[in-house]
Every structure is written in structure tokens, then in C-alpha cells.
């Protein structure tokens, strides 16, 4: 237990909650991280890929250098508390899906050379490269398996992890929030898509983005690295590969679907020249906001009740930066970026 009584409760054991815990731990603030043992966060199903160039229009992720500076700081801290390596640089090979896509890329001129190598070898024979492609530089992968699952292995200096399902709404009296884990001065909600069902945050326009992924064993796999064409193929630590993601904004079932599996298989067949075996098929809901920006900051009416959410498909790149921002806001009253502030919705 921390030497001082923990007065901050973080709710949610996904990458948002873990990043928030790391940010507070780095600042010497005692906390309790509450993770539900019955709900697997979307970040546990993700590949952990941090890709600087995303989308069909080959867009450089906004503030990528700032995001990565925070990510390296937070993931280095989490590596220390877990005893495992967390963040590694990784090669990303992006292949054009059609002649039209190649022509669209050729018309682009605003991607810095530091992030693209159009002369990189494309490993022909293992993946289909008929339309060409390029290597994306300065990409990273977070070892998801080192962070998800048994959170008890995380030995924070100033905080503890509790596997517990809290009852909502949480009662408030005498300037404190009262829960089965104790009473707290401050609460930080990092529950991901579950927050969308909380009446306290109903003024935020959440959208549920369902993603489905496969874990596969490839008979003759390509060289180690990430491959992107009609799907994203990421090597995992155990020699298998993560393939994803099939996305849906309208399917609200929590289960993997036949349509999702078939979509991913079709994409894999267009990417790989080798056979593969499906080992697992998973689905999860990512929390997204209608304006596609994270949502960070204080509740308009509940005292010292904060939110870190809406990270969408880029949680592993966005969470550390915004967790550090929120920690500075809570502890040092530094302002939240208006583009992500909860206040933009009230």
C-alpha cells in the first residue's frame, strides 16, 4: 500500500486507466485503480499499434511527435512497474489496394520523408504487392499482453490495483465519493464504452464502434513487421498474428459475427500469398465521440469527477498524452486543450 492514503479513484483497467495510473504514479500521487474482473476492455483486444500515417488518404496523425514523447514516457514507466518491455519500434509496410489507391498516393506531397520510405522492399512472394506500396517509418507497437490480463503484476510505487465491480451511481456526501473500495476525494472515469450508458455523462455524444479481429497462424509468414492493405496484420509475441479490424457503427451485439469473420478472411486472402489457420475471433466496442476527438476533463456539476475517454481506434497513441494532460489539470490546474475538453459539450 502507498505510504499516504489514496484519495483518487481511477475506474477502468484499459489503456486509458493504465495511462492515468502511470501519470499519477509519476507525479507521486496515491491512487486506487479499479478494474472490472468481468469486463475485458477494448484495448485488450487491440493490436497495440501506433501508426503515424493512417487512413485511406495517408494522413499524418495530428501532433504525432508530441504524442510519442508522452507515449515513450508513460510506457517506460509502465515497463518499470510491470517488469516487462512495453514499447518497441516496428516496421510497417503499407500496400496499395488498387491502381486508384496508388494514383491517389502519388498525388500526395505533404507527408514528411521522416515517416515514409517509398523505396523499401515489399517482400514479394509472401504478400501480394501487385500495386506497390511503401514503408511507414517511426511506427511503434505496445505489447498488449504485458499490460492486459493480470493487472496484479503491476507494482506501482504510489498506487494499487483492485479487481472489483463498482455499483453506480456512486454516492456523494460530506465532500467525498463513497464506494465499496472506500471513500475518495476525486474520481477519474476511464471505463471506455461503458461510460456511454452512465446517466452522469449522457450529454456527451458517444458512438459505439464495434471492432472484430482474428488471431491467425500463417504457414509461411512474411518477415517480422506490420502489413497493411485491406486489413492490418500485426505479429504477436507468441509467433501468431493479429488481423483486424472489421468495423461497424450499427452492430450492437457484443459477439463476433459471421459477417465480420468473412470480411477479415477476404482481406487476408487479398494480402497473404500463404495459407493460414484461424485460432481466435474476438469483438469489442471502442468508445468514440461524434467529432472524432477524445473527451477529457471535469464534469460540469459533479465535484472533482473527471473523464478520460473517446480514444477510438488510436487509444495506444492518444492515452498517454491525454492522461498526462488530465493529471496536470487535476494536480496543477493547468488548462485542458479546448479541442478535447469535456466543456465543449456543455
MOJORA-V42395 format. One record per residue. N is the residue number from 0. RES is the residue in one small letter. NEAR is the number of other C-alpha atoms within 8 Angstrom. Layout:
BEGIN
<<N & RES & NEAR> <N & RES & NEAR>>
END
This chain:
BEGIN
<<0 & x & 5> <1 & x & 10> <2 & x & 5> <3 & x & 5> <4 & x & 6> <5 & x & 12> <6 & x & 11> <7 & x & 12> <8 & x & 13> <9 & x & 15> <10 & x & 13> <11 & x & 14> <12 & x & 15> <13 & x & 15> <14 & x & 10> <15 & x & 17> <16 & x & 14> <17 & x & 9> <18 & x & 12> <19 & x & 13> <20 & x & 12> <21 & x & 12> <22 & x & 13> <23 & x & 12> <24 & x & 14> <25 & x & 8> <26 & x & 6> <27 & x & 8> <28 & x & 10> <29 & x & 14> <30 & x & 15> <31 & x & 13> <32 & x & 15> <33 & x & 14> <34 & x & 13> <35 & x & 12> <36 & x & 8> <37 & x & 5> <38 & x & 5> <39 & x & 7> <40 & x & 10> <41 & x & 11> <42 & x & 11> <43 & x & 11> <44 & x & 10> <45 & x & 8> <46 & x & 9> <47 & x & 10> <48 & x & 11> <49 & x & 11> <50 & x & 11> <51 & x & 12> <52 & x & 10> <53 & x & 10> <54 & x & 6> <55 & x & 5> <56 & x & 7> <57 & x & 9> <58 & x & 9> <59 & x & 9> <60 & x & 9> <61 & x & 4> <62 & x & 6> <63 & x & 9> <64 & x & 6> <65 & x & 8> <66 & x & 12> <67 & x & 9> <68 & x & 8> <69 & x & 11> <70 & x & 13> <71 & x & 9> <72 & x & 8> <73 & x & 12> <74 & x & 10> <75 & x & 10> <76 & x & 10> <77 & x & 11> <78 & x & 11> <79 & x & 8> <80 & x & 10> <81 & x & 11> <82 & x & 6> <83 & x & 7> <84 & x & 8> <85 & x & 13> <86 & x & 11> <87 & x & 8> <88 & x & 8> <89 & x & 10> <90 & x & 13> <91 & x & 13> <92 & x & 13> <93 & x & 11> <94 & x & 12> <95 & x & 12> <96 & x & 9> <97 & x & 7> <98 & x & 8> <99 & x & 6> <100 & x & 9> <101 & x & 13> <102 & x & 8> <103 & x & 9> <104 & x & 9> <105 & x & 7> <106 & x & 6> <107 & x & 7> <108 & x & 5> <109 & x & 4> <110 & x & 10> <111 & x & 6> <112 & x & 6> <113 & x & 6> <114 & x & 11> <115 & x & 11> <116 & x & 10> <117 & x & 7> <118 & x & 6> <119 & x & 7> <120 & x & 4> <121 & x & 9> <122 & x & 8> <123 & x & 7> <124 & x & 6> <125 & x & 11> <126 & x & 11> <127 & x & 10> <128 & x & 10> <129 & x & 4> <130 & x & 10> <131 & x & 9> <132 & x & 12> <133 & x & 13> <134 & x & 13> <135 & x & 15> <136 & x & 11> <137 & x & 11> <138 & x & 13> <139 & x & 12> <140 & x & 12> <141 & x & 12> <142 & x & 11> <143 & x & 12> <144 & x & 7> <145 & x & 9> <146 & x & 10> <147 & x & 9> <148 & x & 6> <149 & x & 6> <150 & x & 9> <151 & x & 7> <152 & x & 6> <153 & x & 9> <154 & x & 9> <155 & x & 9> <156 & x & 8> <157 & x & 12> <158 & x & 16> <159 & x & 11> <160 & x & 11> <161 & x & 9> <162 & x & 8> <163 & x & 8> <164 & x & 9> <165 & x & 7> <166 & x & 6> <167 & x & 4> <168 & x & 4> <169 & x & 8> <170 & x & 7> <171 & x & 8> <172 & x & 7> <173 & x & 4> <174 & x & 6> <175 & x & 10> <176 & x & 13> <177 & x & 11> <178 & x & 10> <179 & x & 5> <180 & x & 4> <181 & x & 6> <182 & x & 9> <183 & x & 12> <184 & x & 10> <185 & x & 13> <186 & x & 13> <187 & x & 12> <188 & x & 13> <189 & x & 15> <190 & x & 13> <191 & x & 15> <192 & x & 11> <193 & x & 7> <194 & x & 10> <195 & x & 11> <196 & x & 8> <197 & x & 8> <198 & x & 5> <199 & x & 4> <200 & x & 10> <201 & x & 9> <202 & x & 6> <203 & x & 9> <204 & x & 7> <205 & x & 10> <206 & x & 9> <207 & x & 11> <208 & x & 12> <209 & x & 13> <210 & x & 13> <211 & x & 15> <212 & x & 15> <213 & x & 14> <214 & x & 12> <215 & x & 13> <216 & x & 11> <217 & x & 11> <218 & x & 8> <219 & x & 7> <220 & x & 7> <221 & x & 7> <222 & x & 5> <223 & x & 6> <224 & x & 10> <225 & x & 12> <226 & x & 11> <227 & x & 11> <228 & x & 12> <229 & x & 9> <230 & x & 12> <231 & x & 12> <232 & x & 11> <233 & x & 12> <234 & x & 11> <235 & x & 8> <236 & x & 6> <237 & x & 4> <238 & x & 7> <239 & x & 11> <240 & x & 12> <241 & x & 14> <242 & x & 14> <243 & x & 12> <244 & x & 10> <245 & x & 10> <246 & x & 8> <247 & x & 8> <248 & x & 9> <249 & x & 4> <250 & x & 6> <251 & x & 7> <252 & x & 4> <253 & x & 7> <254 & x & 6> <255 & x & 10> <256 & x & 6> <257 & x & 6> <258 & x & 6> <259 & x & 10> <260 & x & 13> <261 & x & 8> <262 & x & 9> <263 & x & 15> <264 & x & 8> <265 & x & 8> <266 & x & 11> <267 & x & 11> <268 & x & 8> <269 & x & 10> <270 & x & 11> <271 & x & 10> <272 & x & 10> <273 & x & 10> <274 & x & 8> <275 & x & 8> <276 & x & 8> <277 & x & 9> <278 & x & 8> <279 & x & 7> <280 & x & 11> <281 & x & 10> <282 & x & 12> <283 & x & 11> <284 & x & 11> <285 & x & 15> <286 & x & 15> <287 & x & 16> <288 & x & 14> <289 & x & 8> <290 & x & 4> <291 & x & 8> <292 & x & 11> <293 & x & 12> <294 & x & 13> <295 & x & 14> <296 & x & 12> <297 & x & 10> <298 & x & 12> <299 & x & 6> <300 & x & 4> <301 & x & 6> <302 & x & 6> <303 & x & 9> <304 & x & 11> <305 & x & 12> <306 & x & 13> <307 & x & 15> <308 & x & 14> <309 & x & 14> <310 & x & 14> <311 & x & 12> <312 & x & 5> <313 & x & 8> <314 & x & 11> <315 & x & 13> <316 & x & 11> <317 & x & 10> <318 & x & 13> <319 & x & 16> <320 & x & 12> <321 & x & 10> <322 & x & 13> <323 & x & 11> <324 & x & 10> <325 & x & 12> <326 & x & 12> <327 & x & 10> <328 & x & 11> <329 & x & 8> <330 & x & 6> <331 & x & 7> <332 & x & 7> <333 & x & 8> <334 & x & 5> <335 & x & 11> <336 & x & 6> <337 & x & 7> <338 & x & 6> <339 & x & 11> <340 & x & 11> <341 & x & 13> <342 & x & 9> <343 & x & 8> <344 & x & 6> <345 & x & 6>>
END
